[in-house]
């Protein structure tokens, strides 16, 4: 295994970008983190960031297998990205200088805040709704005055605020962007003075009689976002996107004050990012602050040499990481084993460049389990095609209905269509006893493959 190293002072910095075979992310992560776990059975100096809960559980199980490490002193350093954000916020230290009233709200104070976007406390949308109604009642909203009391307006604004937060834009930055756009618009479209008699009064009146412009709505969004950010600060509240933005502000402040050093990461020797497809802009900015602080950084991405095309979107993630620091790309050919009937999916799934006809070897193997792929224009046609296949198996091949199972990616999205189509085709079906396949370990490689 060849690694690229570059000198930083008297130390060597090594960063590897590993394109792992599908289904083996947790094993690769545990193996590369093993040197950190072997020292007194402690995960010292190691941070592992997993992209999902199932992957986090797998990595935890591999690391605490009783061989590499049977226990951990202190906090177990395997996190989701939001766990990393909480760690950054909790370990940040107040600025050496006194906090001024003009200091950005997101960087003022480090007290634990109450999340309002969790299932047990879903207050985020309600808070935004109240802000919109109060601003509208005070006559401060012009663009969305007639829409303020509609649910669709509240949902749209809540989504838009989340997008702005994930883009790494604070309320103040967005307000300034709207003001700059307003100034540019007025400079590019000056009002003409050539008007009919009484034009002076008409110009003033037309400003209020014309349809609402996009700038009117942008100003309203900026005001709502600013009020929402102030409410979070005043009452000690937060949400997942706001917390990421807060962590970014804290990191930037610490880098500025400590001459490019993040003290909480000074003893971290290994940072592992596992299972991510891409990063939001605010996550990318956080990584831009953290990656230069760590001597060894490993990023695991899904890859399969038999089907390069469907993994091409990962290239933008690789380019983003390479812009932060020099990485060496390593391709791993350690692939998870699958049933022979599923092996063809590795090279054909979602790949329009491959032929759909089966190979002669597969066609001649009559004993192999049949695998049929259907391409349907919409969900209705998809379920009707499945219903016809069920009838064919029952009528022509003497299958029992109890021998057949229908697996869908999202039950809620398919439930109504399945109930309607199966009723029309006289196929009895029930949702009783439904399980999540991800609870069975044997389906983990398949889930990783289809989610890649």
N, C-alpha and C positions, 0 to 999 in steps of 0.2 A: 504494500500500500504506500503510494507516494504522497507526500504532503507538501504543500507550499508554505513557506515560512518567510516572514519579513521581520526585520529587526526594529524594535521600539525601545530605544535606550539600550540597556544591557540585557533585555529580555527578548525572547523569540515569540512571535505571535503566530498561531496556526489556526486557520479557519477552513473547515471542510464542508462542502455541500454535497451530501450523499443522496443519490437518486436510488432509493431502495426498491427492491422488487415488491410487487403488491402483496399485501397480507403479512408483511414481516416487519412493520414499523416498530412495534413494541419490543421485539426481540433485538432489533438493531440498536434501538435506544438503550436498552438494558446492557447490552454488550459493550457499548462505547462508554457508558457511565460506570462500568465495573471498576476501573481504577480508582474512582472517587469513593466507591462503596467499600473497597477492601481495607481502607485505613481505619482501623479500630471500629469496623462495622458502622461507620457513620458516613452519611452523605454530606461530607464537609466540602465547601467550595464548589458545589454543583447546583445548578438550576435547570430543571426540566420543565418545559412548557408544552403541554399537550393541547391539541385542537378540539378535543371532544371528551365527554365523560367516559364513554366506553374505552377510548384509547388511554385515558388517565388511569382507569382501573386496571387495564392490562399492564401498563408500565409499572404501576405500583406492585402488582402481583409478581412480576418478573424480578423486580429489585429486591423485594422482601420474600424471597423464595426459601430462606433458611440456609442458603449456601453462600451467596454473595454478601448478604446482610440479613441478620435475623431481627434487627431492631434499629431504631434511630434515636439519637439524643437530640432533644429539641424538636423544632418544626421540620416536618417531612417536606423537602424542597421540590415537590412535584405539583405543578399548578396548571389550571386553565389560565388563559390570558387575563381574565378578570381577577384571578388569584394573584398573579404577578402585579397587577395594578394595585390591589389592596396592600401587597407587601411594600411596594414603592411608597405609597401614601403613609403607611404606618411607620416606616423607618425614616421618612424625611424629617429633617430637623428645621426648626424655625430659623428664619434669616437672622444674621448677626446684627443687622440694622433694624431699627424700630419700624414697625408696620405703619405705613402712612395711609391716610384715608383714600388717596388716589391710587393705591396699589390694586392690581387686578383682583377681583373677588375670588377667583378660583385658587389663588395662591395665598389667601389669607387664612391662617389657622390650620391645624392638623388634627382636630378632634374627629373622632369617629362619627360618621353621619348615618342617618337612617335611610336605607334604600326604599324608594317608593314605586319601584317597577317590578317587584316580586309578586309571586302568586298569593302569598299570605298578606301582602299590603299593596294592592294595585291602585295607587293613588295618583300616578303620574298624569294619566289622561284627565282625571277629575280636576287636578290642580290647573292644568292648561285650560280646561273648559271654564273654570271660574275666572282665570285671568282674562280670557277673551271677553267674557260677559261683562266684567267690571270695566275694562278699557272701552268697550263699546258703549256702555251706559254713561261713561264720562265723556263721550264724544271724541275719543282719541283715535278711533279707527275710521279711516275714510274709504279705503279700497274694498274692505270686506264687511262694511256696515250692515248690508242686508243679508249676509251669510253667517253672521256671528253666532246665531242661535241654532244652527243646524249641526247635526252630528257629523256629517261629512266634512264640514269645515274644521271641526275639532280634531278629527282623525287625521286630516291632511296636514294641519299645522303640527300636530304631535310627531308625525312621521318626518316632516321637513326639519324640525328642530333636531331630531335624532340624526338625520343625514348631515346636518351642519356640524354637529358634535363629532360624528365619526370622520368628517373631513378635517377635523382639527381646528375649526374656526370658533372662536369665542363670540359672545354676543357683541362685544365692542368691535371686534374685527369685522363682523358682518355688517354692523351699522355703518362703519367707515366705508366699506365697499359699496353700500347702497348710496351713501352721500357722494362718493366719487363718481358713481355712474350717473347720478342726477346732475352733477356739475358737467360731465361730458355731454350729456344729452342736451342741456341748455346751450352749451357752446356750439354744438353741431347743428342745432335747429333753432336759430334766433327767430323771434317773431317778426313778421313783416309789418312795416309801418303804413303800407299802402292799403288803406281801408276806406270804405264808404263813409259818409258823414256820420258822426257819432262813434267813430271807430274806437276812440279811447275807452269809452264806457263798455263797448262791445267786447274788447279784448279782455277786460277785467271779468266780464260776466261769462265769456266763453270758457274761461279757465275752470269754472265750476259746473258748467253745463255739459262739457264734453264727457265722453265715456271714460271710465276709470282706466288709467294706464297701468302697465306692469309695475312701474315705480311706486304707485300708490299701494299696491299689494305688498311690494318688497318692504316699504316703510312700515307697514302694519306688522309684517312678520318680524322685522328687526325689533320693533317695540315689544312685541309679545315675547320674543326670545330673551330680550334684556330683562323684562319683568320676571320671567321664569327663572333666569339665572340668579337674580337678586333674591327671589323667594327661597331658592335652594340654600343660598348663603345665609340668609337671615334666620331661617328655622332649622338649620343643620340637617338638611335633606340632600339626597343625591339619587342618581340613577346610573345604570351601567355605563352609558355613553358619557355622561357628565363626569363620572369618576375617572374614565380614561383621559379625558381632556384635562382634568385636574392633575393627574399624575404627570402628564406631559409638561404642564406649566411648572410643576415642582422640579422636574428633572432639568428643564432649561434654566430655571433660576439657580439650581445648585451648580450646574456646569459653569454658569457665568461667575458665580461667587468663588468657586473653588478651582478656578483656572482649568476647566475641562475635566474635572474628576468627580465621579459620583461615589461618595464615601461608603454608602451601603453596599456597593458592588466591588469594593477594593479587594476583598478576599475571595471573590468568586473566580475559580479557575476554569470552569466548564459551563457553558450555556448550550442547552439542547432545545431546538424547536422542532416539534414532531407532528406530522399529520396535517399541516396547514396547506390549503390550496392557494390562498393569497392573503394579503393583509389590507385592512382598511387604512386610509391615509393617516389617521391618528395612531394606529398601531405601528405603521411604518416609521413615523416620527419618533415614537418611543424606542423602537429598535435602533434607530439611527443614534439615539443618545446612549443606549446600553451596549451595543455590540463592540464599539471601540474600547469599552472599559474591561472587556473580558479577554483573557489570553487565548482560550480555545472555544470556538463556536462551531456547533454542528447543526445542520439543518437537514432533516429527512423529508424527502419528497417522493411521491409515488412515481414509478417509472416501469415500463416494460418494453424491452427492445423489440418484441414481436408486434407491438402496436404503437409505434412512435406518434402517430397522428393524434390520438385522443389525449395524449399527455403534452401536446404542444402548448396549451394555455399556461403551463407551468413556467414557460420561458420568461414571461413578464415578471413572475415572482423572482426568478433567478437573476434577471437583469436588475431588479430593485435591490436585491441583496448585494450584488456586485457593485452597485453604486455607493453602498455604505462602506464596504471594506472588501479587499481582494479575497475571494473564495476559490478553492480548488474543487472542481466537480468530479465526483467519483461515482461510477455506475456499479451497483451491486446486482449480481445475477442470482441471488438467493431468493427463489420464488416459492410461494406457498403451493403445496400440492393440491390439486383439485381432481374431481372425478373426470374420467376420460371423456365423457359426454359433454363436459363443460370446457374442456381444453380449447376447443375451437373458438370460444368466445374471446380468448386472449387476443387473437389477431383480427377478429371480425367485428367485435362489438363497437357500434357507433363509428365504424370506419367505412366510409362510402367508397374508398379506393379499392377495397377487396371485393372479389366476386361472391355472390350469394350462393352459387352452386356448391354442393358438398364435394369434397375430394372423393376420388374413386375408392380410396381405402376406407373412408368412412361409410360410403354408400354400400360397400360390399360387406360391412360388418353388421349383419342383421341383428345380432344378439346385443349390440350396444343400446343403451336406453335412448329413446327418441328425444330429440330436442328440436323444437320448432319455434321459429321467430316470426312474429307477425308485425307488420308496420301498418298502423292505423292512423287515419286522419284526425280522429278525435276520440274522446273517452266513450261516447255512445257506440261507435263502431267497434271499438276495442272490446267492450263487454258483450256485444252481440256476437262477435266472432268467437269469444270464449264460450258463450252459451251454446253455439252450434257445435263447437268441439266437444263440449260435455255431452250433448245429445248423441253425437257420433260414437263416442266411447261407450255410452250406456247401451245404445240400441244395437250397434254393429259389433262391439267387442265384449259385450256382457260385463262391463264394469258396474260396480255398485256405486251409488251416489256417496256412500260413506267412505269409499276409497279415494275420493277426489277432494282436493283442497284448493282454494283460491287465495293467493297471497298478493296483497297490494302494498304499495309504498306508503300511502296515507289513507287510512280507513275512512276518515271523515270526508275526503274528497270523492271517494267512490261509492259510499254507502247508498245514497239515493239512486244513483244510476243502476247499481247492481240490483237493488230491490225492485225497481220498475221493470228492468229488462228481464230478470228472472221470472217475475210474475207473469209477464206477457208470454214468455216461452214455456210457462208451466214447469219451471225447475224449482223444486223446494230447496231453500237455503236458510241457514241460521248463522248468527254471529256469536252464538253461545260458545264459550270455551276458546275464544280467540286469544292467541298469545303473540307477544312480540318476539320475532325470530332472533333478535339480538340478545335475548336472554339465554340462548343455547350457544355454547362455545363452538360447536362445529360449524355454525353459520358465520363466525367472525371473519374468516378469509373472504367469503362471498360478499359480505357487507362492505368490507374494505375495497373490494374490487369494483363493486357497483357504485360506491361513493367517490371513487377516484375520478 
